[in-house]
Amino acid sequence: MQEFGFTVPALIDEANRILAGHGRLEAAKLLGLTSIPCVRVSHMSEA
């Protein structure tokens, strides 16, 4: 992340819950970042 930045955003749902990208979020926290790029996906069901 420090060298190349974010190459793949995290996926979040309508309630801002992370669906994919938990590891990227934790890495960003370790680097002291306060935000990360995300893509909202609203067409997915609970299943």
Backbone as CSV, one residue per row, in Angstrom:
resi,resn,N_x,N_y,N_z,CA_x,CA_y,CA_z,C_x,C_y,C_z
1,MET,0.814,-1.190,0.000,0.000,0.000,0.000,0.860,1.256,0.000
2,GLN,1.931,1.200,0.729,2.790,2.376,0.759,3.425,2.616,-0.603
3,GLU,3.801,1.554,-1.285,4.501,1.712,-2.551,3.564,1.886,-3.742
4,PHE,2.478,1.110,-3.786,1.598,1.109,-4.956,0.212,1.694,-4.680
5,GLY,-0.114,2.003,-3.433,-1.456,2.485,-3.106,-2.450,1.340,-3.124
6,PHE,-3.706,1.674,-3.221,-4.751,0.657,-3.288,-4.958,0.266,-4.736
7,THR,-4.828,-1.007,-5.032,-5.068,-1.475,-6.392,-6.428,-2.137,-6.517
8,VAL,-7.014,-2.526,-5.373,-8.339,-3.140,-5.351,-9.110,-2.535,-4.183
9,PRO,-10.246,-1.894,-4.426,-11.011,-1.308,-3.329,-11.735,-2.373,-2.509
10,ALA,-12.131,-2.008,-1.308,-12.949,-2.892,-0.479,-14.384,-2.849,-1.004
11,LEU,-15.133,-3.915,-0.768,-16.548,-3.953,-1.131,-17.378,-3.772,0.125
12,ILE,-18.362,-2.874,0.071,-19.235,-2.627,1.215,-20.690,-2.740,0.787
13,ASP,-21.562,-2.992,1.766,-22.996,-3.069,1.479,-23.666,-1.738,1.824
14,GLU,-24.995,-1.720,1.778,-25.748,-0.489,2.018,-25.560,0.055,3.432
15,ALA,-25.219,-0.814,4.379,-25.020,-0.410,5.775,-23.546,-0.139,6.077
16,ASN,-22.725,-0.018,5.038,-21.286,0.221,5.171,-20.533,-0.920,5.853
17,ARG,-21.083,-2.122,5.790,-20.381,-3.297,6.313,-19.461,-3.822,5.227
18,ILE,-18.272,-4.209,5.608,-17.305,-4.710,4.629,-17.664,-6.135,4.241
19,LEU,-17.802,-6.348,2.944,-18.076,-7.676,2.408,-16.791,-8.360,1.966
20,ALA,-15.849,-7.593,1.473,-14.548,-8.105,1.044,-13.534,-6.996,1.232
21,GLY,-12.363,-7.349,1.720,-11.328,-6.355,1.931,-10.963,-6.138,3.378
22,HIS,-11.319,-7.093,4.232,-11.016,-6.966,5.661,-9.521,-6.822,5.910
23,GLY,-8.724,-7.592,5.192,-7.268,-7.524,5.354,-6.712,-6.181,4.913
24,ARG,-7.248,-5.652,3.819,-6.811,-4.329,3.352,-7.159,-3.250,4.359
25,LEU,-8.322,-3.373,4.987,-8.711,-2.408,6.021,-7.740,-2.464,7.199
26,GLU,-7.412,-3.666,7.648,-6.500,-3.803,8.782,-5.108,-3.280,8.437
27,ALA,-4.646,-3.542,7.221,-3.347,-3.019,6.789,-3.378,-1.495,6.753
28,ALA,-4.463,-0.923,6.277,-4.592,0.533,6.225,-4.556,1.129,7.629
29,LYS,-5.207,0.460,8.572,-5.172,0.935,9.965,-3.746,0.942,10.494
30,LEU,-2.996,-0.122,10.200,-1.610,-0.195,10.661,-0.756,0.933,10.073
31,LEU,-1.100,1.369,8.865,-0.385,2.460,8.221,-0.876,3.837,8.661
32,GLY,-1.927,3.859,9.494,-2.458,5.124,9.984,-3.401,5.820,9.023
33,LEU,-3.885,5.094,8.019,-4.829,5.695,7.074,-6.200,5.835,7.728
34,THR,-6.909,6.882,7.397,-8.228,7.116,7.997,-9.371,6.795,7.050
35,SER,-9.051,6.522,5.792,-10.083,6.112,4.838,-9.452,5.217,3.782
36,ILE,-10.294,4.404,3.162,-9.837,3.529,2.088,-10.854,3.603,0.955
37,PRO,-10.438,3.309,-0.276,-11.401,3.308,-1.373,-12.336,2.103,-1.262
38,CYS,-13.612,2.354,-1.541,-14.629,1.305,-1.443,-15.550,1.355,-2.649
39,VAL,-16.151,0.218,-2.932,-17.199,0.121,-3.932,-18.419,-0.437,-3.216
40,ARG,-19.541,0.276,-3.320,-20.784,-0.189,-2.690,-21.482,-1.155,-3.640
41,VAL,-21.833,-2.313,-3.138,-22.601,-3.297,-3.922,-23.943,-3.473,-3.229
42,SER,-25.005,-3.165,-3.949,-26.340,-3.216,-3.346,-27.206,-4.294,-3.967
43,HIS,-26.686,-5.011,-4.948,-27.480,-6.025,-5.631,-27.292,-7.416,-5.032
44,MET,-26.520,-7.549,-3.961,-26.247,-8.857,-3.393,-27.223,-9.178,-2.262
45,SER,-27.624,-10.431,-2.163,-28.534,-10.866,-1.093,-27.715,-11.419,0.069
46,GLU,-28.378,-11.702,1.182,-27.743,-12.296,2.356,-27.074,-13.629,2.000
47,ALA,-27.719,-14.376,1.140,-27.174,-15.693,0.722,-25.902,-15.482,-0.056
